[in-house]
Amino acid sequence: MKKILFFLTLLFVSAETFSQQQTILSNFDKIKIGHLPAYNDAIEKFTTKFFPASQDGGYTIFDIMGGKHHGEKLRMLTKPLSFAEREVPRKYAEGQVDFWFANIAPHLESVNAEMMVYQPEYSTTKYEEGKDVEKFLMTEWTIFNPSKAGNDIRKRLIKVSEKLGIKTAVFSSYTGENKVYSSRRLANGWKELDEPMDIGATYDEIYGKGAWDKDQVVLNNYWRRTDRFMLTKNKRLSSK
């Protein structure tokens, strides 16, 4: 009986923790050729009218450079929502849906939505600490061979990132493939990418000589990098 109560309690706590996880619905807007100026004008009016910054931070929109989504816009609510909050039926402002379909949809070739769940156990910075950062380096990793060993090495990398001063928020994908996104926050802009750093040497310094070569073999059999792109906050299009 005690074991049953223990597992029921564990199940309740796990479910409660899951429901409170921070999530972001990221929308990758692929704009039709020649329609960018019209899209920009329309989305700026849309965020100004329906998503002012005073409304939980409103919308944040990024320009994407490089990778599979080069030239697209990444659009998301500034404030993350828990799964529990997402279960509440969404209410649209009067005229919001009509405005979207009349003024924005005609300029879109496609919209790819990706639900991302913040993973504090793999991150070196809290989610909210990135609200004032304007430039990010996003790396997409596809996990094709999940393992506890791979997860453990990812956690060891946290100390390496902290020692090197790398601020990273990590997200898992809740839609489609088993993917994770590493969002490096570049508070000092792109020049941070020019600063020399040796992950392998730092890893060995912390965990012992030869540790990186050994653990890298495990990681190479755990995941592979499937995309990398740069994000710049578009101040004009984001909520004010």
C-alpha positions in Angstrom: 0.0 0.0 0.0 2.9 2.4 0.9 4.5 1.7 -2.5 1.2 2.4 -4.3 0.8 5.7 -2.4 4.4 6.6 -3.2 4.0 6.0 -6.9 0.7 7.9 -7.0 2.4 10.9 -5.2 5.3 10.7 -7.6 2.9 10.6 -10.6 1.0 13.6 -9.3 4.2 15.6 -8.7 5.5 14.7 -12.2 2.2 15.8 -13.8 2.2 19.0 -11.8 5.8 19.8 -12.8 5.0 19.1 -16.5 2.0 21.4 -16.5 4.1 24.3 -15.1 7.0 24.0 -17.7 7.7 27.2 -19.6 6.8 26.8 -23.3 7.2 29.0 -26.3 5.3 28.6 -29.6 7.8 29.7 -32.2 6.4 30.6 -35.7 8.7 30.6 -38.6 7.1 32.9 -41.2 8.3 32.3 -44.8 7.4 35.4 -46.8 6.6 35.3 -50.5 9.2 36.8 -52.8 8.7 40.5 -53.2 6.2 40.7 -50.3 8.6 41.6 -47.5 7.8 45.4 -47.4 4.1 44.7 -47.3 4.5 42.0 -44.7 6.6 44.3 -42.5 4.0 47.1 -42.7 1.2 44.7 -41.9 2.9 42.8 -39.0 4.0 46.1 -37.4 0.3 47.3 -37.4 -0.8 43.9 -36.1 1.6 43.9 -33.1 0.9 47.6 -32.3 -2.9 47.1 -32.4 -3.3 43.6 -30.9 -0.1 42.9 -28.9 1.2 46.0 -27.2 4.2 45.4 -24.9 2.0 46.4 -21.9 0.1 43.2 -22.6 2.5 40.6 -21.0 5.3 41.9 -23.2 3.4 41.4 -26.5 5.2 39.8 -29.5 8.9 39.5 -30.2 9.9 39.1 -33.8 13.4 38.2 -35.1 15.2 38.3 -38.4 16.8 35.0 -39.3 20.1 34.7 -41.0 21.6 31.4 -42.1 20.4 27.8 -41.9 17.2 26.2 -43.2 15.0 29.3 -42.3 17.3 32.0 -43.8 15.4 35.2 -44.6 12.4 34.2 -42.6 10.9 35.8 -39.5 10.7 34.1 -36.1 7.6 35.3 -34.3 6.7 34.5 -30.7 4.9 35.8 -27.6 7.4 37.5 -25.4 6.1 35.8 -22.2 6.3 32.0 -22.0 3.2 30.0 -21.1 2.9 26.8 -19.1 1.1 23.8 -20.5 -1.6 24.5 -17.9 -2.1 28.0 -19.3 -2.2 26.7 -22.8 -5.2 24.5 -21.9 -7.3 27.7 -21.2 -9.3 28.5 -24.4 -7.7 31.4 -26.2 -9.6 34.6 -26.6 -9.0 36.8 -29.7 -9.5 40.5 -29.7 -12.3 41.8 -31.9 -11.0 42.0 -35.5 -7.7 40.2 -34.8 -8.4 37.1 -36.9 -9.9 39.1 -39.7 -6.9 41.5 -39.7 -4.5 38.6 -39.9 -6.2 36.9 -42.9 -6.8 40.1 -44.8 -3.5 41.8 -44.3 -0.8 39.3 -43.3 -1.7 35.9 -44.7 -1.6 37.0 -48.3 2.1 37.7 -48.0 3.0 34.3 -46.4 4.2 31.3 -48.3 4.1 29.2 -45.2 4.2 29.2 -41.4 6.1 26.5 -39.6 5.1 26.3 -35.9 7.4 24.7 -33.3 6.5 24.3 -29.7 9.6 24.7 -27.5 9.9 23.7 -23.9 12.5 25.4 -21.7 15.0 22.9 -20.1 16.6 24.5 -17.0 18.5 21.3 -16.3 20.6 21.8 -19.4 20.7 25.7 -19.4 23.2 28.1 -18.0 20.8 31.0 -17.8 17.2 31.4 -16.8 14.6 32.0 -19.6 13.6 35.5 -18.5 17.3 36.6 -18.4 17.2 36.8 -22.2 14.4 39.4 -22.5 16.8 42.3 -23.2 19.2 40.5 -25.4 18.9 41.3 -29.1 21.2 38.7 -30.8 21.2 35.0 -30.5 23.0 32.0 -32.0 20.5 29.1 -32.4 21.7 25.5 -32.8 19.3 22.7 -33.6 20.3 19.2 -32.5 18.4 16.1 -33.5 18.7 13.2 -31.0 18.6 10.0 -32.9 19.9 7.7 -30.2 18.6 8.8 -26.8 20.6 7.6 -23.8 21.3 8.4 -20.2 25.0 8.7 -21.0 24.3 11.3 -23.6 22.0 13.3 -21.2 24.7 13.1 -18.5 27.4 14.5 -20.8 25.0 17.4 -21.8 24.7 18.2 -18.1 28.5 18.1 -17.6 28.8 20.7 -20.4 27.0 23.2 -18.2 30.1 23.7 -16.1 32.2 24.1 -19.3 29.8 26.8 -20.6 29.8 28.6 -17.3 33.6 28.6 -17.1 33.8 30.0 -20.7 31.1 32.6 -19.9 28.6 31.1 -22.4 25.0 32.0 -21.6 22.7 29.4 -23.1 19.0 28.6 -22.8 18.1 25.1 -24.0 14.7 24.0 -25.3 13.3 20.7 -26.3 10.9 20.4 -29.2 7.4 19.3 -28.4 6.3 18.9 -32.0 7.7 16.4 -34.5 11.2 15.0 -34.2 13.2 14.5 -31.0 15.1 17.8 -31.2 16.7 20.3 -28.9 17.5 23.9 -29.5 20.5 25.6 -27.9 20.0 29.4 -27.8 23.2 31.2 -27.1 22.5 34.7 -25.8 25.0 37.2 -27.1 24.6 40.2 -24.8 27.6 41.9 -26.4 26.6 41.2 -30.0 28.2 39.1 -32.7 31.7 40.0 -31.5 31.3 37.4 -28.8 31.6 34.7 -31.5 35.0 36.0 -32.4 36.4 35.4 -28.9 38.7 32.3 -28.9 37.5 29.3 -26.7 38.5 25.7 -26.5 35.6 23.6 -25.3 37.7 20.4 -25.4 40.5 21.8 -23.3 38.1 23.3 -20.8 36.2 20.0 -20.6 39.5 18.2 -19.8 40.5 20.8 -17.3 37.3 20.1 -15.3 36.8 16.4 -15.8 40.3 15.1 -16.4 42.7 14.6 -19.3 41.1 12.7 -22.3 37.6 13.1 -20.9 36.4 15.2 -23.9 37.7 12.7 -26.6 36.0 9.9 -24.7 32.7 11.6 -24.1 32.6 13.2 -27.6 32.3 9.7 -29.0 29.1 9.1 -26.9 27.7 12.5 -28.0 28.4 11.7 -31.7 26.3 8.6 -31.3 23.6 10.5 -29.4 22.8 13.4 -31.6 23.8 15.4 -34.6 23.6 19.1 -35.5 20.9 19.6 -38.0 20.7 23.4 -38.2 22.3 26.6 -37.0 21.1 30.2 -37.6 21.5 33.7 -36.2 18.6 35.7 -34.7 18.4 39.5 -34.5 15.5 41.2 -32.7 13.6 43.3 -35.2 12.7 46.4 -33.0 10.4 47.8 -35.6 8.2 44.8 -35.8 8.3 43.7 -32.2 5.8 45.1 -29.6 6.5 48.4 -28.1 
